[in-house]
Amino acid sequence: MNVTLIWWGLGIYITISLFIAFLSRTGRQSNMGAYFLGDRKMGGFVSALSYSATTYSAFMLVGLAGLTYRGGVGALGFELIYLMGVSLIAFFGPRFWIVGKKYGYITPSEMIGDRYQSKASAIAIAVSNCIFLIPYSAVQLTGVGYLLQGVSNQQISFRTGVIIAVVLALFFAYIAGMRSVAWTDSLQSLFMIVGSTLIVLFLIRELGGFTGFFQQLEIQQPEMLTVPGNGYFSFLTFIGLTIPWFFFSISNPQVSQRLFMPASLKSMRHMLLGFMIFGFIYTLVSIFWGYSAFLLEPGLDNPDLATPIVLTSSAIPPILAVIVMVGIIAAAISTIDSILLTLSSMFAKDVYGNIRKGTTDRVQLKIGKFIIPVIALMAYLFAELQLDLIAVLSVASSAGLIVVVPTIIGAFFWKRGTAAAVLVSTIISGAVVFILELLQAKPLGLASGLWGLLLSTLLFIIVSLFTKAPEEKANEFISYIKENLRHKQ
């Protein structure tokens, strides 16, 4: 791919993105709600595109395409179950939104701390999220670095790609906080879906249309169209992959925090509908992308190389390849800047705010802004070192975050849940997931995420039964949700 064309593509994308980010500035972001939640005034269309960009990182066209290349149609089932899991938003989203409006929550961990009347719980969850999400951000940076290095045939260095991603994420986070991130996410999601769809349609046409496309798969490797196919997607492997992703929409704070942002429940419904449409299309695009890579370049030792190989293939017009390259970079940056804002808000509100009692909203905002580049620097250092630990933690991220699911469900539906149960289930289960991923161990053949969810559920229930619940807050919290849900119907 011509390096000049790559730089032109990046330059146009950066210029348009920065222009939109500056246009998004309305008023002063002088408090935590305005800066980190867009003043809770996000419309349905922008919310849907922003939610899509944040949820679907660069790993859709790299990871899911590679998974399709490796295991065939089982990857489609894996991703569709994730998409089904997003339906949890229809159930939990209104509840997040209602209590967010009522109590002014900024972060999901703040909500948990208040619901269980425990500052320690808020701190524990915030720290746990940082442990699993900072390395995940680093992997996004690594993806950008390797992508630019690969498509430019080493003429753009890995470090240059990583620095570009860090600088853009910081710019988008600082210009207007969540408002600029949401609007630039909207642009980035359009880059993602339009560019990748065009490429896939072009590839299918080049490979003989839909009929010829599937005929080639049937002839070359028919097991790619069946489950378990070549054996990669065994039942336990499939369950181990899908369960953590099913709960992704409520377990990942950079995603669940967005449930506080819509201007109304109507906007949230539009957000959910828009995301489901986007997600279904993007899933099919990624699956076809992986199949196309298999037909163009069968026999790759590393399936994750499928995307760079397709982009540099002579079958793809350079302009289209650059558009998709920009879309993948945009997907990574949209995930990074969202994580930067979420983790900085959690540190400011749930860690610093609870340790230093009496801090004002304005002080917490300053701390949050100060910590953004610190988190970015930590992610950059992880990416630069290219340690195996990053890969381990990126795989473990969804599994590590799933341990908070029983706590969240209990907050909305079980008055008997206690702060002690939150602490024990989060800390012990999170540590077990971390150790299992570090050792690459699967006791009884079960993945770490399954052990994390099972253990956290048991610990949460058992410890709650033997400790005292905050009955007054639990009654107030759950009753308020019931009354407002009834009123909104």
Stockholm file with secondary structure:
# STOCKHOLM 1.0

chainA/1-489         MNVTLIWWGLGIYITISLFIAFLSRTGRQSNMGAYFLGDRKMGGFVSALSYSATTYSAFMLVGLAGLTYRGGVGALGFELIYLMGVSLIAFFGPRFWIVGKKYGYITPSEMIGDRYQSKASAIAIAVSNCIFLIPYSAVQLTGVGYLLQGVSNQQISFRTGVIIAVVLALFFAYIAGMRSVAWTDSLQSLFMIVGSTLIVLFLIRELGGFTGFFQQLEIQQPEMLTVPGNGYFSFLTFIGLTIPWFFFSISNPQVSQRLFMPASLKSMRHMLLGFMIFGFIYTLVSIFWGYSAFLLEPGLDNPDLATPIVLTSSAIPPILAVIVMVGIIAAAISTIDSILLTLSSMFAKDVYGNIRKGTTDRVQLKIGKFIIPVIALMAYLFAELQLDLIAVLSVASSAGLIVVVPTIIGAFFWKRGTAAAVLVSTIISGAVVFILELLQAKPLGLASGLWGLLLSTLLFIIVSLFTKAPEEKANEFISYIKENLRHKQ
#=GR chainA/1-489 SS CCHHHHHHHHHHHHHHHHHHHHHTCCSCCCSHHHHHHGGGCBCHHHHHHHHHHHHSCTTIIIIIHHHHHHHTTHHHHHHHHHHHHTTHHHHHHHHHHHHHHHHCCCSHHHHHHHHTTCHHHHHHHHHHHHHHHHHHHHHHHHHHHHHHHHHTTTSSCHHHHHHHHHHHHHHHHHHHTHHHHHHHHHHHHHHHHHHHHHHHHHHHHHTTHHHHHHHHHHHHCGGGGSSSTTTTSCHHHHHHHHHHHHTHHHHCHHHHGGGGCBSSHHHHHHHHHHHHHHHHHHHHHHHHHHHHHHHHSTTCSSGGGHHHHHHTSTTSCHHHHHHHHHHHHHHHHHHHHHHHHHHHHHIIIIIIHHHSTTCCHHHHHHHHHHHHHHHHHHHHHHHHHTCHHHHHHHHHHHHHHGGGHHHHHHHHHCTTCCHHHHHHHHHHHHHHHHHHHHHTCCGGGCCHHHHHHHHHHHHHHHHHHTSCCCHHHHHHHHHHHHHHHHHHC
#=GC SS_cons         CCHHHHHHHHHHHHHHHHHHHHHTCCSCCCSHHHHHHGGGCBCHHHHHHHHHHHHSCTTIIIIIHHHHHHHTTHHHHHHHHHHHHTTHHHHHHHHHHHHHHHHCCCSHHHHHHHHTTCHHHHHHHHHHHHHHHHHHHHHHHHHHHHHHHHHTTTSSCHHHHHHHHHHHHHHHHHHHTHHHHHHHHHHHHHHHHHHHHHHHHHHHHHTTHHHHHHHHHHHHCGGGGSSSTTTTSCHHHHHHHHHHHHTHHHHCHHHHGGGGCBSSHHHHHHHHHHHHHHHHHHHHHHHHHHHHHHHHSTTCSSGGGHHHHHHTSTTSCHHHHHHHHHHHHHHHHHHHHHHHHHHHHHIIIIIIHHHSTTCCHHHHHHHHHHHHHHHHHHHHHHHHHTCHHHHHHHHHHHHHHGGGHHHHHHHHHCTTCCHHHHHHHHHHHHHHHHHHHHHTCCGGGCCHHHHHHHHHHHHHHHHHHTSCCCHHHHHHHHHHHHHHHHHHC
//
